[in-house]
């Protein structure tokens, strides 16, 4: 009798185990580790990362190095003790990589329909390109020659990208801005999700692109005055 009861208990436990595990894979998904990231989140993260790094950590470090101001506590930076913040590696691995992912997700056939919920594909790509231009523009101003044409191509097997000259970088940035402006014109009224700079207003992004183009023209005037004059006299600046 005891053996019979024991068998019944074992059978019942086996049935309960099978029933409880039927949807285990669906339940065992961590909400804190998503398999896909919304492009709106990538855009917000990229904006925060790039502005904080380029206008915060790096800018303050430079000001301390030339003694525009100094520190009272934690004086390592004021004493030229580089803690790694002056490296551009974190910018590539942070904000620039997020922007690259936005472009990829809005370009690939298997994902571009899904990310439409966060804004028009062309507008998302345009804003990502404009922010990339802003970042690379600041980076080459600070560090001079940097990886640009081969940067962010680790998925293509380029793990040691070449360093481009400032003039070559600015030529590439101008081309990026012109492409971005052409994309914005297609759907200027469609706002973006996740934009904490202009709240998704594409007209303001277009104005920002024009302003960036003017700044780049000013930099180019030191090495290619004819090219700079051509850019400065561009009709786009009349409406900037």
Secondary structure, DSSP 8 states (H G I E B T S, - for coil): -HHHHHHHHHHHHHHHHHHHTTTHHHH---TTS-SS--HHHHHHHHHHHHHHIIIIIHHHHHHHHTTSS--SSSTTTTTT---STT-SHHHIIIIIHHHHHHHHHTTSHHHHTGGGGGS-HHHHHHHHHHHHHHHHHHHHHHHSSEE-TTTT-GGGT-SS--EE-HHHHHHHHHHHHHHHHHHHHHTTT---SS-SSSTT-HHHHHHHHHHHHHHHHHHHTTT-HHHHHHHHT-GGGGG-
